[in-house]
């Protein structure tokens, strides 16, 4: 996890309608086969679908400077709009038969099944028999936890509710990492902000000890009001970052291009809440307000479905029989790429792939990933 210089950037708000248009065309094709009394309802659904996320208006747009409404009301309306839109899309995807190969549904298990605290044990609070926990950060210390086992490939997810209110200077991290100097690492880092300002989600990928592959996005919902799912699908072909089943980033195996890929180092899963006000918010300009402490991040659904490699890593690397090794998980499908493009065009605020001040030419993996 490394610091990068970051200039506050405005998000692009171009309309993305390709996904919705295709779905609605298929819906209209099906409507011709049903009785005429149902046609008008089908057309109505098609017209709604053609509008895409933008029909919900500014409620879905996570403005970095909301001034016209109190932040609590604004975020509540955004969450309601986002939930309705997600539900509507899900119903249409099932009807149209175009749902891609999403990872298997996570199994809700208690914290102690897969994880254990690593430091500042008294700053972790347990609820509902360990099915939910809270990490606390104060001016003395943060805290964290890690998986009991190490894994080589699989699907790893967690539901999180981030620090509410004034979270500037804080970082809540969920990541996979191996243990040596040339380590591999797959990062979710949630960078806090002042009250009313949106969280920034930074992702990064380290291979062979090399990182510098940061991407930053705004989320299309308020991540502090309720739980959302954050997950990683990792196999020998790619690494996919998901937010609520929406792919926000893909890192493909480009060894043939001379780019290292995490394929032979087992990794543990970690999470932590800590103070990083020297860089996390506006490059360190915004400091942590300790009068707001303790800062609290909540967790549940501690799902791990991976090949445990603590004893025999080679078995995981060669077996190829797990569900995540199958063909439908070796790339995103067309629908998932449309969702990724939607995130890129509406919510991405920094992408190392397009940062010419750092890279004179585009890194080779960026061209193959279709991730820009």
Secondary structure as a PSIPRED ss2 file (coil, helix, strand):
# PSIPRED VFORMAT (PSIPRED V4.0)

   1 X C   1.000  0.000  0.000
   2 X C   1.000  0.000  0.000
   3 X C   1.000  0.000  0.000
   4 X C   1.000  0.000  0.000
   5 X C   1.000  0.000  0.000
   6 X C   1.000  0.000  0.000
   7 X C   1.000  0.000  0.000
   8 X C   1.000  0.000  0.000
   9 X C   1.000  0.000  0.000
  10 X C   1.000  0.000  0.000
  11 X C   1.000  0.000  0.000
  12 X C   1.000  0.000  0.000
  13 X C   1.000  0.000  0.000
  14 X C   1.000  0.000  0.000
  15 X C   1.000  0.000  0.000
  16 X C   1.000  0.000  0.000
  17 X C   1.000  0.000  0.000
  18 X H   0.000  1.000  0.000
  19 X H   0.000  1.000  0.000
  20 X H   0.000  1.000  0.000
  21 X H   0.000  1.000  0.000
  22 X H   0.000  1.000  0.000
  23 X H   0.000  1.000  0.000
  24 X H   0.000  1.000  0.000
  25 X H   0.000  1.000  0.000
  26 X H   0.000  1.000  0.000
  27 X H   0.000  1.000  0.000
  28 X H   0.000  1.000  0.000
  29 X H   0.000  1.000  0.000
  30 X H   0.000  1.000  0.000
  31 X H   0.000  1.000  0.000
  32 X C   1.000  0.000  0.000
  33 X C   1.000  0.000  0.000
  34 X C   1.000  0.000  0.000
  35 X C   1.000  0.000  0.000
  36 X H   0.000  1.000  0.000
  37 X H   0.000  1.000  0.000
  38 X H   0.000  1.000  0.000
  39 X H   0.000  1.000  0.000
  40 X H   0.000  1.000  0.000
  41 X H   0.000  1.000  0.000
  42 X H   0.000  1.000  0.000
  43 X H   0.000  1.000  0.000
  44 X H   0.000  1.000  0.000
  45 X H   0.000  1.000  0.000
  46 X H   0.000  1.000  0.000
  47 X H   0.000  1.000  0.000
  48 X H   0.000  1.000  0.000
  49 X H   0.000  1.000  0.000
  50 X H   0.000  1.000  0.000
  51 X H   0.000  1.000  0.000
  52 X H   0.000  1.000  0.000
  53 X H   0.000  1.000  0.000
  54 X H   0.000  1.000  0.000
  55 X H   0.000  1.000  0.000
  56 X H   0.000  1.000  0.000
  57 X H   0.000  1.000  0.000
  58 X H   0.000  1.000  0.000
  59 X H   0.000  1.000  0.000
  60 X H   0.000  1.000  0.000
  61 X C   1.000  0.000  0.000
  62 X C   1.000  0.000  0.000
  63 X C   1.000  0.000  0.000
  64 X C   1.000  0.000  0.000
  65 X C   1.000  0.000  0.000
  66 X C   1.000  0.000  0.000
  67 X C   1.000  0.000  0.000
  68 X C   1.000  0.000  0.000
  69 X C   1.000  0.000  0.000
  70 X C   1.000  0.000  0.000
  71 X H   0.000  1.000  0.000
  72 X H   0.000  1.000  0.000
  73 X H   0.000  1.000  0.000
  74 X H   0.000  1.000  0.000
  75 X H   0.000  1.000  0.000
  76 X H   0.000  1.000  0.000
  77 X H   0.000  1.000  0.000
  78 X H   0.000  1.000  0.000
  79 X H   0.000  1.000  0.000
  80 X H   0.000  1.000  0.000
  81 X H   0.000  1.000  0.000
  82 X H   0.000  1.000  0.000
  83 X H   0.000  1.000  0.000
  84 X H   0.000  1.000  0.000
  85 X H   0.000  1.000  0.000
  86 X H   0.000  1.000  0.000
  87 X H   0.000  1.000  0.000
  88 X H   0.000  1.000  0.000
  89 X H   0.000  1.000  0.000
  90 X H   0.000  1.000  0.000
  91 X H   0.000  1.000  0.000
  92 X H   0.000  1.000  0.000
  93 X H   0.000  1.000  0.000
  94 X H   0.000  1.000  0.000
  95 X H   0.000  1.000  0.000
  96 X H   0.000  1.000  0.000
  97 X C   1.000  0.000  0.000
  98 X C   1.000  0.000  0.000
  99 X C   1.000  0.000  0.000
 100 X C   1.000  0.000  0.000
 101 X C   1.000  0.000  0.000
 102 X C   1.000  0.000  0.000
 103 X C   1.000  0.000  0.000
 104 X C   1.000  0.000  0.000
 105 X C   1.000  0.000  0.000
 106 X C   1.000  0.000  0.000
 107 X C   1.000  0.000  0.000
 108 X C   1.000  0.000  0.000
 109 X C   1.000  0.000  0.000
 110 X C   1.000  0.000  0.000
 111 X H   0.000  1.000  0.000
 112 X H   0.000  1.000  0.000
 113 X H   0.000  1.000  0.000
 114 X H   0.000  1.000  0.000
 115 X E   0.000  0.000  1.000
 116 X E   0.000  0.000  1.000
 117 X E   0.000  0.000  1.000
 118 X E   0.000  0.000  1.000
 119 X E   0.000  0.000  1.000
 120 X C   1.000  0.000  0.000
 121 X H   0.000  1.000  0.000
 122 X H   0.000  1.000  0.000
 123 X H   0.000  1.000  0.000
 124 X E   0.000  0.000  1.000
 125 X E   0.000  0.000  1.000
 126 X E   0.000  0.000  1.000
 127 X E   0.000  0.000  1.000
 128 X H   0.000  1.000  0.000
 129 X H   0.000  1.000  0.000
 130 X H   0.000  1.000  0.000
 131 X C   1.000  0.000  0.000
 132 X E   0.000  0.000  1.000
 133 X E   0.000  0.000  1.000
 134 X E   0.000  0.000  1.000
 135 X E   0.000  0.000  1.000
 136 X E   0.000  0.000  1.000
 137 X E   0.000  0.000  1.000
 138 X C   1.000  0.000  0.000
 139 X C   1.000  0.000  0.000
 140 X C   1.000  0.000  0.000
 141 X C   1.000  0.000  0.000
 142 X C   1.000  0.000  0.000
 143 X E   0.000  0.000  1.000
 144 X E   0.000  0.000  1.000
 145 X E   0.000  0.000  1.000
 146 X E   0.000  0.000  1.000
 147 X E   0.000  0.000  1.000
 148 X C   1.000  0.000  0.000
 149 X C   1.000  0.000  0.000
 150 X C   1.000  0.000  0.000
 151 X E   0.000  0.000  1.000
 152 X E   0.000  0.000  1.000
 153 X E   0.000  0.000  1.000
 154 X E   0.000  0.000  1.000
 155 X E   0.000  0.000  1.000
 156 X E   0.000  0.000  1.000
 157 X E   0.000  0.000  1.000
 158 X E   0.000  0.000  1.000
 159 X E   0.000  0.000  1.000
 160 X E   0.000  0.000  1.000
 161 X E   0.000  0.000  1.000
 162 X C   1.000  0.000  0.000
 163 X C   1.000  0.000  0.000
 164 X C   1.000  0.000  0.000
 165 X C   1.000  0.000  0.000
 166 X C   1.000  0.000  0.000
 167 X C   1.000  0.000  0.000
 168 X C   1.000  0.000  0.000
 169 X C   1.000  0.000  0.000
 170 X E   0.000  0.000  1.000
 171 X E   0.000  0.000  1.000
 172 X E   0.000  0.000  1.000
 173 X E   0.000  0.000  1.000
 174 X E   0.000  0.000  1.000
 175 X E   0.000  0.000  1.000
 176 X E   0.000  0.000  1.000
 177 X E   0.000  0.000  1.000
 178 X C   1.000  0.000  0.000
 179 X C   1.000  0.000  0.000
 180 X C   1.000  0.000  0.000
 181 X C   1.000  0.000  0.000
 182 X C   1.000  0.000  0.000
 183 X C   1.000  0.000  0.000
 184 X C   1.000  0.000  0.000
 185 X E   0.000  0.000  1.000
 186 X E   0.000  0.000  1.000
 187 X E   0.000  0.000  1.000
 188 X E   0.000  0.000  1.000
 189 X E   0.000  0.000  1.000
 190 X E   0.000  0.000  1.000
 191 X E   0.000  0.000  1.000
 192 X C   1.000  0.000  0.000
 193 X C   1.000  0.000  0.000
 194 X C   1.000  0.000  0.000
 195 X C   1.000  0.000  0.000
 196 X C   1.000  0.000  0.000
 197 X C   1.000  0.000  0.000
 198 X C   1.000  0.000  0.000
 199 X C   1.000  0.000  0.000
 200 X E   0.000  0.000  1.000
 201 X E   0.000  0.000  1.000
 202 X E   0.000  0.000  1.000
 203 X E   0.000  0.000  1.000
 204 X E   0.000  0.000  1.000
 205 X E   0.000  0.000  1.000
 206 X E   0.000  0.000  1.000
 207 X E   0.000  0.000  1.000
 208 X C   1.000  0.000  0.000
 209 X C   1.000  0.000  0.000
 210 X E   0.000  0.000  1.000
 211 X C   1.000  0.000  0.000
 212 X C   1.000  0.000  0.000
 213 X C   1.000  0.000  0.000
 214 X C   1.000  0.000  0.000
 215 X E   0.000  0.000  1.000
 216 X E   0.000  0.000  1.000
 217 X E   0.000  0.000  1.000
 218 X E   0.000  0.000  1.000
 219 X C   1.000  0.000  0.000
 220 X C   1.000  0.000  0.000
 221 X C   1.000  0.000  0.000
 222 X C   1.000  0.000  0.000
 223 X C   1.000  0.000  0.000
 224 X C   1.000  0.000  0.000
 225 X C   1.000  0.000  0.000
 226 X C   1.000  0.000  0.000
 227 X C   1.000  0.000  0.000
 228 X E   0.000  0.000  1.000
 229 X E   0.000  0.000  1.000
 230 X E   0.000  0.000  1.000
 231 X E   0.000  0.000  1.000
 232 X E   0.000  0.000  1.000
 233 X E   0.000  0.000  1.000
 234 X E   0.000  0.000  1.000
 235 X C   1.000  0.000  0.000
 236 X C   1.000  0.000  0.000
 237 X C   1.000  0.000  0.000
 238 X E   0.000  0.000  1.000
 239 X E   0.000  0.000  1.000
 240 X E   0.000  0.000  1.000
 241 X E   0.000  0.000  1.000
 242 X E   0.000  0.000  1.000
 243 X E   0.000  0.000  1.000
 244 X C   1.000  0.000  0.000
 245 X C   1.000  0.000  0.000
 246 X E   0.000  0.000  1.000
 247 X E   0.000  0.000  1.000
 248 X E   0.000  0.000  1.000
 249 X E   0.000  0.000  1.000
 250 X E   0.000  0.000  1.000
 251 X E   0.000  0.000  1.000
 252 X E   0.000  0.000  1.000
 253 X C   1.000  0.000  0.000
 254 X C   1.000  0.000  0.000
 255 X H   0.000  1.000  0.000
 256 X H   0.000  1.000  0.000
 257 X H   0.000  1.000  0.000
 258 X C   1.000  0.000  0.000
 259 X C   1.000  0.000  0.000
 260 X C   1.000  0.000  0.000
 261 X C   1.000  0.000  0.000
 262 X C   1.000  0.000  0.000
 263 X C   1.000  0.000  0.000
 264 X C   1.000  0.000  0.000
 265 X C   1.000  0.000  0.000
 266 X C   1.000  0.000  0.000
 267 X E   0.000  0.000  1.000
 268 X E   0.000  0.000  1.000
 269 X E   0.000  0.000  1.000
 270 X E   0.000  0.000  1.000
 271 X E   0.000  0.000  1.000
 272 X E   0.000  0.000  1.000
 273 X E   0.000  0.000  1.000
 274 X E   0.000  0.000  1.000
 275 X E   0.000  0.000  1.000
 276 X C   1.000  0.000  0.000
 277 X C   1.000  0.000  0.000
 278 X C   1.000  0.000  0.000
 279 X C   1.000  0.000  0.000
 280 X C   1.000  0.000  0.000
 281 X C   1.000  0.000  0.000
 282 X H   0.000  1.000  0.000
 283 X H   0.000  1.000  0.000
 284 X H   0.000  1.000  0.000
 285 X C   1.000  0.000  0.000
 286 X C   1.000  0.000  0.000
 287 X C   1.000  0.000  0.000
 288 X C   1.000  0.000  0.000
 289 X C   1.000  0.000  0.000
 290 X H   0.000  1.000  0.000
 291 X H   0.000  1.000  0.000
 292 X H   0.000  1.000  0.000
 293 X C   1.000  0.000  0.000
 294 X C   1.000  0.000  0.000
 295 X E   0.000  0.000  1.000
 296 X E   0.000  0.000  1.000
 297 X E   0.000  0.000  1.000
 298 X E   0.000  0.000  1.000
 299 X E   0.000  0.000  1.000
 300 X E   0.000  0.000  1.000
 301 X E   0.000  0.000  1.000
 302 X E   0.000  0.000  1.000
 303 X E   0.000  0.000  1.000
 304 X E   0.000  0.000  1.000
 305 X E   0.000  0.000  1.000
 306 X E   0.000  0.000  1.000
 307 X E   0.000  0.000  1.000
 308 X E   0.000  0.000  1.000
 309 X C   1.000  0.000  0.000
 310 X C   1.000  0.000  0.000
 311 X C   1.000  0.000  0.000
 312 X C   1.000  0.000  0.000
 313 X H   0.000  1.000  0.000
 314 X H   0.000  1.000  0.000
 315 X H   0.000  1.000  0.000
 316 X H   0.000  1.000  0.000
 317 X H   0.000  1.000  0.000
 318 X H   0.000  1.000  0.000
 319 X C   1.000  0.000  0.000
 320 X C   1.000  0.000  0.000
 321 X C   1.000  0.000  0.000
 322 X C   1.000  0.000  0.000
 323 X H   0.000  1.000  0.000
 324 X H   0.000  1.000  0.000
 325 X H   0.000  1.000  0.000
 326 X C   1.000  0.000  0.000
 327 X H   0.000  1.000  0.000
 328 X H   0.000  1.000  0.000
 329 X H   0.000  1.000  0.000
 330 X C   1.000  0.000  0.000
 331 X C   1.000  0.000  0.000
 332 X C   1.000  0.000  0.000
 333 X C   1.000  0.000  0.000
 334 X H   0.000  1.000  0.000
 335 X H   0.000  1.000  0.000
 336 X H   0.000  1.000  0.000
 337 X H   0.000  1.000  0.000
 338 X H   0.000  1.000  0.000
 339 X H   0.000  1.000  0.000
 340 X H   0.000  1.000  0.000
 341 X H   0.000  1.000  0.000
 342 X H   0.000  1.000  0.000
 343 X H   0.000  1.000  0.000
 344 X H   0.000  1.000  0.000
 345 X H   0.000  1.000  0.000
 346 X H   0.000  1.000  0.000
 347 X H   0.000  1.000  0.000
 348 X E   0.000  0.000  1.000
 349 X E   0.000  0.000  1.000
 350 X E   0.000  0.000  1.000
 351 X E   0.000  0.000  1.000
 352 X H   0.000  1.000  0.000
 353 X H   0.000  1.000  0.000
 354 X H   0.000  1.000  0.000
 355 X C   1.000  0.000  0.000
 356 X C   1.000  0.000  0.000
 357 X C   1.000  0.000  0.000
 358 X C   1.000  0.000  0.000
 359 X C   1.000  0.000  0.000
 360 X C   1.000  0.000  0.000
 361 X C   1.000  0.000  0.000
 362 X C   1.000  0.000  0.000
 363 X C   1.000  0.000  0.000
 364 X H   0.000  1.000  0.000
 365 X H   0.000  1.000  0.000
 366 X H   0.000  1.000  0.000
 367 X H   0.000  1.000  0.000
 368 X H   0.000  1.000  0.000
 369 X H   0.000  1.000  0.000
 370 X C   1.000  0.000  0.000
 371 X C   1.000  0.000  0.000
 372 X C   1.000  0.000  0.000
